[in-house]
């Protein structure tokens, strides 16, 4: 994923992921956020709004992951 050009993740896309896929994407997003913050601190980030968008993506992913934990949402391929 390119650091400055990716579009925000839509909730309907996240709801279709399995728990494993979701945790992998969450890890990638957290790593991406760390890289963006380093660029921001160094003054090398042209699109500062990207930090906010990634933080919101992480929040969406954590929301869906919590729904999986609580049993409010089942993983793709599972029967409720």
PEDAQUI-V31302 format. One record per pair of residues at least 4 apart in sequence whose ideal C-beta (glycine too) atoms are under 8 Angstrom apart, sorted by the first residue. I is the first residue (numbers start at 1). GAP is how many residues later the second one is. D is the distance in Angstrom with one decimal. If there is no record, write none. Layout:
BEGIN
i-><I;I>
gap-><GAP;GAP>
d-><D;D>
END
This chain:
BEGIN
i-><1;1;1;2;3;3;3;3;3;4;4;4;4;8;8;8;9;9;9;9;9;9;10;11;11;11;12;13;14;14;14;14;14;15;15;16;17;17;17;17;17;17;18;18;18;18;19;19;19;19;20;21;22;22;22;22;22;23;23;24;25;25;26;26;26;26;26;27;28;29;29;29;29;29;30;30;31;32;32;33;33;33;33;33;34;35;36;36;36;36;36;37;37;38;39;39;40;40;40;40;45;45;49;50;51;52;53;54;55;56;57;58;59;60;61;62;63;64;64;65;66;67;67;68;68;68;68;74;74;74>
gap-><5;27;31;4;29;32;33;36;47;41;42;43;46;45;48;49;4;5;16;48;51;52;4;4;49;53;4;4;8;11;46;47;50;49;58;60;4;5;8;47;58;59;4;57;58;59;4;46;49;56;4;4;4;39;42;43;46;4;42;4;4;36;4;32;35;36;39;4;4;4;25;28;29;32;4;28;4;4;22;4;18;21;22;25;4;4;4;9;14;15;18;4;14;4;5;6;4;5;8;11;5;6;4;4;4;4;4;4;4;4;4;4;4;4;4;4;4;4;9;4;4;5;6;4;5;6;7;4;5;6>
d-><5.0;6.6;6.3;5.9;6.3;5.9;6.1;7.1;7.3;7.3;6.5;5.1;5.6;4.9;6.6;5.8;5.7;6.0;7.7;4.8;6.3;7.4;7.4;6.3;5.8;7.6;7.0;7.4;6.7;7.8;5.8;6.0;4.7;6.1;6.7;5.7;4.1;4.5;6.9;7.4;7.9;6.5;6.8;4.5;5.0;6.7;6.3;7.1;5.2;5.0;6.5;6.4;6.2;6.0;6.1;5.6;7.4;6.5;7.0;6.5;6.2;6.2;6.4;6.7;4.5;7.0;6.8;6.4;6.1;6.3;6.0;5.4;5.1;6.5;6.7;6.3;6.6;6.3;5.7;6.3;7.0;4.7;6.5;6.6;6.7;6.5;6.1;6.3;6.0;5.1;6.1;6.4;6.7;6.3;4.6;4.1;8.0;4.5;6.4;6.1;7.1;7.5;6.3;6.3;6.5;6.5;6.5;6.5;6.6;6.5;6.4;6.3;6.4;6.6;6.2;6.2;6.6;6.7;6.7;6.7;6.3;4.3;4.0;7.9;5.6;7.5;6.3;4.4;7.4;4.8>
END
